Amino acid sequence: MRSEADHIELRSEEVQEILGTPPGWLARWGTLAALIGVVALGWLGFWLEMPQTLEADVKITSKDPPRRFYAPSTTVLNDIIFGNESKVDSGATILHFNSKARLAHVLSLETELLQVGNDQQILSLNIQRDLILGELQEDYYDFLEKWDQYHFVSNRSTDNSGRSEVASRIRDLESEIRELRSRLESLQNQLAEAQARYDKELTLLNRGVLTREELNPTRIERDSYERQVQDVQSSIRSKSNQISMLRDRSRSNSGRAKALEDQSAAFGLLKDSFARLRNRVSEWKREYTVESPISGTVLFAKDNLAKGQFVQRDSLLLVIVPGKASGTVAKMEIVPEEAGQIVRGQKVQIKLYDYPFPDYGAVWGQVEGKGKLPSGGKIPVEVRFPGDSLVTTKAGLIQPEGEMRGKATIILSRRRLIQRIFGIGEG
């Protein structure tokens, strides 16, 4: 049975009317406040920018960073021209690896070749026929032959030597060649014996029975015989070529027009041979020498780097530190799918690992450019800094210390908050 209290009305109609009717001031000012809030949010959404960014690892170096040089193959150091901590100029040869050529002869030839600025200057070359060029010898022989052929054709119409004089000169050359061949045979036998001793001692070296110092005399003896063999072969080749030219001269009775035609063809062959020789000299230097591309200081990677030492392929030999400090540059590698968004002039924020962001702040730069073709599956991107110096937002100027690394944030674009909310400008 329900009690009497259950029939009591807690709220009268008057009270319910009061509770259900909002105050007049709230109706008036609440709507205005809501409108002001919407307008304020719209205003903030219009003025606030939300940048679209891309992060990547970054490496900071000087514009002219230290250059590292590695052994091109497992070989022996023939000579060290500049020692540790030496000052060198750009183009200086620092190391010479084991080869059959004499370095001084190759450098002398290179100097002559580099002085040629046009085709006609080829004819002004100071030709030396006694150069020991080892791996370049055949290319040099070919050039000498083309040189002799051109001058033979050019001088053929004015040559007044009698047939008897030509025949006498040929006999003298043939006699000299016979003597040279006899000497060559003796030298080749001595070279074979020296090579056999060297191979045997090299095996003992690999077994730890001999030291490098004990092997060096045999290696030097073998190299000496190799150079002597090349010298004699060069002389035989030169004299044989002279005989060929003399015989052609004795048979030739061509007219003036034919002589000019032959001269033009011979000059074309000479130019082609010259170009091949110059390219081969450059290739030889890359394979058998270390040449400094900049002026700076040589620092050996190993304290015991010495003449006659064996070096392993791809082992670090030395570093060349630039003589003058230069500005700094940052480099990144971006996957091609993301690199398409990067353009020159975009701002980049860099936080250096060696300079914590809370204490030092960040460094700002801008994109200088990017590569057109991927390297290692990524596109290289370069960042430059104002004044070519590193200035952090808190600590000011800092001095680069070798190679520094950090995290870069590239500002790809700046879009207003309202655009981000409603997706305006996407896609």
Secondary structure, DSSP 4 states (H G I P E B T S, - for coil): ---GGGG--SS-HHHHHHHHS--HHHHHHHHHHHHHHHHHHHHHHHH-EEEEEEEEEEEEEESS--EEEE-SSSEEEEEESS-TT-EE-TT-EEEEES-SB-HHHHHHHHHHHHT--SGGGGGG----S---BGGGHHHHHHHHHHHHHHHHHHHGGG----HHHHHHHHHHHHHHHHHHHHHHHHHHHHHHHHHHHHHHHHHHHHTTSS-HHHHHHHHHHHHHHHHHHHHHHHHHHHHHHHHHHHHHHHH----HHHHHHHHHHHHHHHHHHHHHHHHHHHHHHHHHEEE-SSSEEEEESSTT--TT-EE-TT-EEEEEEESS---EEEEEEE-HHHHTT--TT-EEEEEESSS-HHHH--EEEEEEEE-SS-BTTBEEEEEE-GGGSEEETTTEEE---SSEEEEEEEEEEEEEHHHHHHTTT--
